[in-house]
Amino acid sequence: MDLPIVVGVDGSEPSLRAVDWAADEAAVRGLPLRLVYASLWERYEGTSLSEDLAKPDEQVRAEDIVDNAARRARRRQPELDVRVKVLAEEPEYALVRESRDASMLVTGTRGRSGLAEALLGSVSLIVAGHAQCPMIVVRGDHDNRARTGTHGRVVVGVGAKPAGSAAVRFAFEEARRRGTAVDVVRAWRWPAHESTDHPLMSGEPARLHEQQAVEALETALQDVPADVVAHRHVVEGPTRAVLVDASRDADLLIVGARRRPGHYGLQLGRVAHGVLHHSTCPVAVVPEHA
């Protein structure tokens, strides 16, 4: 059975853009789309019921939200198999659990309760740190439409453990599916304790660290499929800044996130955290299981 693409919805504009993006992806992949709304309305409303339907007011509103989102998805992709689910629980826990039986999890940048100045809502940030499948946060244009793939370019960042990277494999699959090239990026920097002021020290350390970055990139590309065009980029600078800059002309930016068994804190590195806040295109966070 094909696992669905799951979208967290709450009626906000960012979540509706996520529905649009996910509907297009589900249609291309031939997968069902599952729209999930989760809220602990029972905790706050108690037995207060809607007069017409004998349901809590928030539940009635939640059902309206997922039904409207489903109609939107079907208008965009009429042949799509769309299902809805309303859960009376914390959205963070609900979406992480849903990720266990999903091919992909999609959210917007902020929900209805998000502050306007917040770059990324707490729900998306927490779920990105724990999801068991690739998670996409739909960033980009701030109108009612998902940003369509117009650049013909997928970008993936190569991390500290490039061999067998799930993020790189995911990037190859996305590039093949979209018929685009993939830009494989490895950033490098001088260690802070090395000086470049002395003329005898300015060249060799740079070549050494750059060469290490080149070797990491080649390791990541050992299994690049023959039908995928991969462009190599070794860039000096902070990894977060390098990837955010690369996102400006990309359709999708992909980063890995280590999952450590038995660790219950936020399993999201500084690089993934940074690009989720500042990327100008959708970001895919791919679990890298130890």
C-alpha positions as CSV (number, residue, x, y, z in Angstrom):
1,M,0.0,0.0,0.0
2,D,1.3,3.4,-1.0
3,L,1.8,5.7,2.0
4,P,0.0,9.0,1.8
5,I,1.4,12.5,1.8
6,V,0.2,14.1,5.1
7,V,-0.5,17.8,5.4
8,G,-1.0,19.6,8.7
9,V,-3.8,22.1,8.2
10,D,-5.4,24.7,10.5
11,G,-7.1,27.2,8.1
12,S,-4.2,29.6,8.0
13,E,-2.9,31.0,4.7
14,P,0.5,29.2,5.2
15,S,-1.3,25.9,5.7
16,L,-3.4,26.4,2.6
17,R,-0.2,27.0,0.6
18,A,1.1,23.7,2.0
19,V,-2.1,22.0,0.8
20,D,-1.5,23.3,-2.7
21,W,2.1,22.2,-2.7
22,A,1.2,18.8,-1.3
23,A,-1.7,18.3,-3.7
24,D,0.6,18.8,-6.7
25,E,3.2,16.4,-5.2
26,A,0.7,13.7,-4.5
27,A,-0.7,14.0,-8.0
28,V,2.8,13.6,-9.6
29,R,3.6,10.7,-7.3
30,G,0.3,9.0,-7.6
31,L,-0.2,9.0,-3.8
32,P,-3.3,9.8,-1.7
33,L,-3.4,13.0,0.3
34,R,-4.3,13.1,4.0
35,L,-5.3,16.4,5.6
36,V,-4.9,16.4,9.4
37,Y,-6.2,19.0,11.9
38,A,-5.2,18.5,15.5
39,S,-6.2,20.6,18.5
40,L,-6.9,20.1,22.2
41,W,-10.2,21.9,22.0
42,E,-11.8,19.6,24.6
43,R,-9.3,20.8,27.2
44,Y,-10.5,24.4,26.8
45,E,-14.1,24.1,25.8
46,G,-15.2,21.3,28.1
47,T,-18.8,20.4,27.3
48,S,-19.7,23.6,25.5
49,L,-21.5,22.3,22.4
50,S,-22.6,23.7,19.1
51,E,-26.4,24.1,19.2
52,D,-27.0,22.6,15.8
53,L,-24.6,19.6,15.7
54,A,-24.2,18.7,19.4
55,K,-20.4,18.9,19.0
56,P,-17.8,21.2,20.6
57,D,-17.6,24.5,18.7
58,E,-13.9,24.0,17.9
59,Q,-14.6,20.5,16.6
60,V,-17.2,21.9,14.2
61,R,-14.8,24.6,13.1
62,A,-12.0,21.9,12.7
63,E,-14.2,19.8,10.4
64,D,-15.1,22.9,8.4
65,I,-11.3,23.6,8.0
66,V,-10.4,20.2,6.7
67,D,-13.4,20.0,4.5
68,N,-12.6,23.4,2.9
69,A,-8.9,22.3,2.5
70,A,-10.1,19.0,0.9
71,R,-12.3,20.9,-1.6
72,R,-9.3,23.2,-2.4
73,A,-7.0,20.2,-3.1
74,R,-9.6,18.5,-5.3
75,R,-10.1,21.7,-7.3
76,R,-6.4,21.9,-7.9
77,Q,-6.0,18.1,-8.6
78,P,-9.5,16.7,-9.5
79,E,-8.3,13.1,-9.7
80,L,-6.6,13.1,-6.3
81,D,-7.6,10.7,-3.5
82,V,-8.1,13.1,-0.6
83,R,-8.9,12.0,3.0
84,V,-9.3,14.1,6.1
85,K,-8.7,13.5,9.8
86,V,-9.6,15.6,12.9
87,L,-7.8,14.8,16.1
88,A,-8.4,16.1,19.6
89,E,-4.7,16.3,20.7
90,E,-1.6,18.5,20.5
91,P,-0.7,19.1,16.8
92,E,3.0,18.5,17.4
93,Y,2.4,15.0,18.8
94,A,-0.3,14.2,16.2
95,L,1.8,15.1,13.2
96,V,4.9,13.3,14.5
97,R,2.8,10.1,14.9
98,E,1.3,10.6,11.5
99,S,4.8,10.8,10.0
100,R,5.3,7.1,10.9
101,D,2.9,6.1,8.2
102,A,3.5,8.8,5.6
103,S,5.7,9.0,2.6
104,M,6.1,12.7,3.3
105,L,4.8,15.3,5.8
106,V,4.1,18.8,4.7
107,T,3.4,22.0,6.8
108,G,3.3,25.7,6.3
109,T,5.5,28.2,8.0
110,R,3.1,29.4,10.7
111,G,-0.3,28.5,12.0
112,R,-3.3,30.6,13.0
113,S,-1.8,31.3,16.4
114,G,1.7,32.2,15.0
115,L,3.0,35.7,15.5
116,A,3.3,37.8,12.4
117,E,7.0,38.5,13.1
118,A,7.8,34.8,13.7
119,L,9.8,33.3,10.9
120,L,8.7,29.7,11.6
121,G,6.0,28.5,13.9
122,S,6.7,26.3,16.9
123,V,4.6,23.4,15.6
124,S,6.6,23.1,12.3
125,L,9.9,23.5,14.2
126,I,9.1,20.8,16.7
127,V,7.8,18.4,14.1
128,A,10.8,18.9,11.9
129,G,13.0,17.8,14.8
130,H,11.1,14.5,15.3
131,A,9.3,13.5,12.1
132,Q,10.1,9.9,10.9
133,C,9.7,10.7,7.2
134,P,10.9,13.5,5.0
135,M,9.2,16.7,6.1
136,I,8.7,19.7,3.9
137,V,8.1,23.2,5.2
138,V,6.5,25.3,2.4
139,R,8.4,28.6,2.4
140,G,8.5,31.1,-0.4
141,D,5.9,33.6,-1.8
142,H,3.5,35.0,0.8
143,D,0.4,34.9,-1.3
144,N,-2.3,32.2,-1.5
145,R,-0.4,30.1,-4.1
146,A,2.2,27.5,-3.6
147,R,5.5,28.4,-5.3
148,T,5.6,26.2,-8.4
149,G,8.8,24.6,-9.7
150,T,10.1,27.2,-12.1
151,H,13.8,27.2,-11.6
152,G,14.6,23.6,-12.6
153,R,16.9,23.2,-9.6
154,V,17.1,21.2,-6.5
155,V,19.7,22.0,-3.8
156,V,21.0,19.6,-1.2
157,G,23.5,20.4,1.6
158,V,26.2,17.8,2.3
159,G,26.7,17.3,6.0
160,A,29.5,16.0,8.3
161,K,28.7,12.4,7.4
162,P,28.4,12.3,3.6
163,A,28.6,8.6,3.1
164,G,25.2,7.0,2.5
165,S,23.3,10.3,3.2
166,A,19.5,9.9,3.1
167,A,19.2,13.6,2.3
168,V,21.4,13.2,-0.8
169,R,19.5,10.1,-1.9
170,F,16.3,12.0,-1.5
171,A,17.7,14.8,-3.6
172,F,18.6,12.4,-6.4
173,E,15.0,11.0,-6.3
174,E,13.5,14.5,-6.4
175,A,15.7,15.6,-9.3
176,R,14.8,12.5,-11.3
177,R,11.1,12.9,-10.5
178,R,11.1,16.6,-11.5
179,G,13.4,16.2,-14.5
180,T,15.8,18.8,-13.0
181,A,19.5,19.0,-12.0
182,V,20.6,18.8,-8.4
183,D,23.1,21.2,-6.9
184,V,25.1,19.4,-4.3
185,V,26.7,21.9,-1.9
186,R,29.4,21.6,0.7
187,A,30.4,24.6,2.7
188,W,33.8,25.0,4.4
189,R,35.5,27.5,6.7
190,W,38.9,28.1,8.3
191,P,38.9,27.1,12.0
192,A,38.8,30.2,14.2
193,H,42.3,29.6,15.6
194,E,44.0,29.7,12.3
195,S,45.3,33.1,11.2
196,T,45.3,34.2,7.6
197,D,47.2,37.5,8.2
198,H,50.7,36.1,7.7
199,P,51.5,35.7,4.0
200,L,53.0,32.2,4.6
201,M,49.7,31.1,6.3
202,S,47.2,32.5,3.8
203,G,47.3,29.8,1.1
204,E,48.0,26.4,2.5
205,P,45.3,26.2,5.2
206,A,42.7,27.3,2.7
207,R,43.7,24.7,0.3
208,L,43.6,22.0,3.0
209,H,40.1,22.8,4.2
210,E,38.8,23.3,0.7
211,Q,40.3,19.9,-0.3
212,Q,38.5,18.2,2.7
213,A,35.3,19.7,1.5
214,V,35.9,18.5,-2.0
215,E,36.5,15.0,-0.7
216,A,33.3,15.0,1.4
217,L,31.4,16.1,-1.7
218,E,32.9,13.3,-3.8
219,T,32.0,10.8,-1.1
220,A,28.4,12.0,-1.1
221,L,28.2,11.6,-4.9
222,Q,29.6,8.0,-5.1
223,D,26.2,6.6,-5.9
224,V,24.7,9.4,-8.1
225,P,22.3,7.7,-10.6
226,A,23.4,7.8,-14.3
227,D,20.2,9.7,-15.3
228,V,20.7,12.5,-12.7
229,V,22.7,15.6,-13.5
230,A,24.6,16.7,-10.4
231,H,26.5,20.0,-10.1
232,R,29.2,20.2,-7.4
233,H,29.6,23.3,-5.4
234,V,32.3,23.8,-2.7
235,V,31.8,27.2,-1.1
236,E,33.7,29.0,1.6
237,G,31.4,30.4,4.3
238,P,28.9,29.5,7.1
239,T,26.8,26.6,6.0
240,R,23.5,28.2,6.9
241,A,24.3,31.3,4.9
242,V,25.6,29.3,1.9
243,L,22.4,27.2,1.7
244,V,20.1,30.1,2.3
245,D,21.8,31.9,-0.6
246,A,21.5,28.8,-2.8
247,S,17.7,28.7,-2.0
248,R,17.1,31.9,-3.9
249,D,17.0,30.2,-7.3
250,A,15.9,26.8,-6.2
251,D,12.6,24.9,-6.2
252,L,13.5,22.8,-3.2
253,L,16.3,22.9,-0.6
254,I,17.1,19.6,1.2
255,V,19.0,19.1,4.4
256,G,19.5,16.1,6.7
257,A,18.7,15.8,10.4
258,R,20.2,13.2,12.6
259,R,17.9,11.0,14.6
260,R,19.5,9.6,17.7
261,P,17.7,6.6,19.3
262,G,16.7,7.2,22.9
263,H,17.2,10.9,22.6
264,Y,13.9,12.9,23.2
265,G,15.2,16.5,22.8
266,L,14.9,18.5,19.7
267,Q,16.9,16.5,17.1
268,L,17.5,19.4,14.7
269,G,20.9,20.8,14.0
270,R,21.8,24.5,13.7
271,V,22.0,24.3,9.9
272,A,18.5,22.8,9.5
273,H,17.2,25.2,12.1
274,G,18.6,28.2,10.2
275,V,17.4,27.3,6.8
276,L,13.9,26.5,8.1
277,H,13.8,30.1,9.3
278,H,15.3,31.9,6.3
279,S,15.1,29.8,3.1
280,T,13.3,31.5,0.2
281,C,12.0,28.2,-1.2
282,P,10.4,25.0,0.4
283,V,12.7,23.1,2.7
284,A,12.9,19.3,3.0
285,V,14.2,18.0,6.3
286,V,15.2,14.3,5.8
287,P,15.9,12.0,8.8
288,E,19.4,10.6,8.9
289,H,19.1,7.6,11.2
290,A,22.3,6.6,13.0
